[in-house]
Amino acid sequence: MEDNRPAALNRLRLLLPELATLSMGAGVLALLSFTGVLEWLLAGSASTIVLGLILLGSVVVVLSLQVARQAELLAEELG
């Protein structure tokens, strides 16, 4: 059990940046969902809507890249 601990810690250290990014992205999406920000963006001017959509799109792209990275790491671990 002691021999597995350093390997597990190394894997956790590798995953921490991805987990932090996923958590931030999930937080942003939750913020948009549970606050009135999304409704405010939709009620705004066209430029505000476009900027909001660009921001939301970039969050989705970053999250999808992190999910793909996690899938690659899992595939490597499973062999």
C-alpha positions as CSV (number, residue, x, y, z in Angstrom):
1,M,0.0,0.0,0.0
2,E,2.9,2.3,0.8
3,D,4.4,1.7,-2.6
4,N,1.3,2.9,-4.4
5,R,1.1,6.2,-2.6
6,P,3.8,8.1,-4.6
7,A,2.3,6.9,-7.9
8,A,-1.1,8.0,-6.7
9,L,0.3,11.4,-5.6
10,N,2.0,11.9,-9.0
11,R,-1.3,11.1,-10.8
12,L,-3.1,13.6,-8.6
13,R,-0.5,16.3,-9.3
14,L,-1.0,15.7,-13.0
15,L,-4.7,16.0,-12.7
16,L,-4.8,19.1,-10.5
17,P,-4.5,21.7,-13.3
18,E,-7.3,20.0,-15.3
19,L,-9.5,19.6,-12.2
20,A,-9.0,23.3,-11.4
21,T,-10.0,24.3,-15.0
22,L,-13.0,22.0,-15.0
23,S,-14.1,23.4,-11.6
24,M,-13.7,27.0,-12.8
25,G,-15.7,26.3,-15.9
26,A,-18.4,24.5,-14.0
27,G,-18.5,27.5,-11.6
28,V,-18.9,29.9,-14.5
29,L,-21.7,27.9,-16.0
30,A,-23.4,27.6,-12.6
31,L,-23.1,31.3,-12.1
32,L,-24.8,31.9,-15.4
33,S,-27.5,29.4,-14.6
34,F,-28.4,30.4,-11.1
35,T,-28.0,34.2,-11.3
36,G,-29.7,36.7,-13.5
37,V,-26.6,37.2,-15.7
38,L,-27.9,35.2,-18.6
39,E,-31.2,37.0,-18.6
40,W,-29.4,40.3,-18.3
41,L,-27.2,39.4,-21.3
42,L,-30.2,38.5,-23.4
43,A,-32.0,41.7,-22.6
44,G,-29.0,43.8,-23.5
45,S,-27.8,45.3,-26.7
46,A,-26.5,43.2,-29.6
47,S,-22.9,43.8,-28.8
48,T,-23.4,42.7,-25.2
49,I,-25.1,39.6,-26.4
50,V,-22.3,38.8,-28.8
51,L,-19.6,39.4,-26.2
52,G,-21.5,37.2,-23.7
53,L,-21.9,34.4,-26.3
54,I,-18.1,34.6,-27.1
55,L,-17.3,34.3,-23.4
56,L,-19.7,31.4,-22.9
57,G,-18.4,29.7,-26.1
58,S,-14.8,30.1,-24.8
59,V,-15.8,28.5,-21.5
60,V,-17.4,25.6,-23.3
61,V,-14.3,25.1,-25.6
62,V,-11.9,25.1,-22.6
63,L,-14.1,22.6,-20.8
64,S,-14.3,20.3,-23.8
65,L,-10.6,20.4,-24.2
66,Q,-10.1,19.5,-20.6
67,V,-12.6,16.6,-20.9
68,A,-10.7,15.3,-24.0
69,R,-7.4,15.6,-22.0
70,Q,-9.0,13.6,-19.1
71,A,-10.1,11.0,-21.6
72,E,-6.6,10.6,-23.0
73,L,-5.1,10.3,-19.5
74,L,-7.7,7.7,-18.6
75,A,-7.0,5.8,-21.8
76,E,-3.3,5.8,-21.0
77,E,-3.9,4.6,-17.5
78,L,-6.2,1.7,-18.7
79,G,-3.7,0.8,-21.4
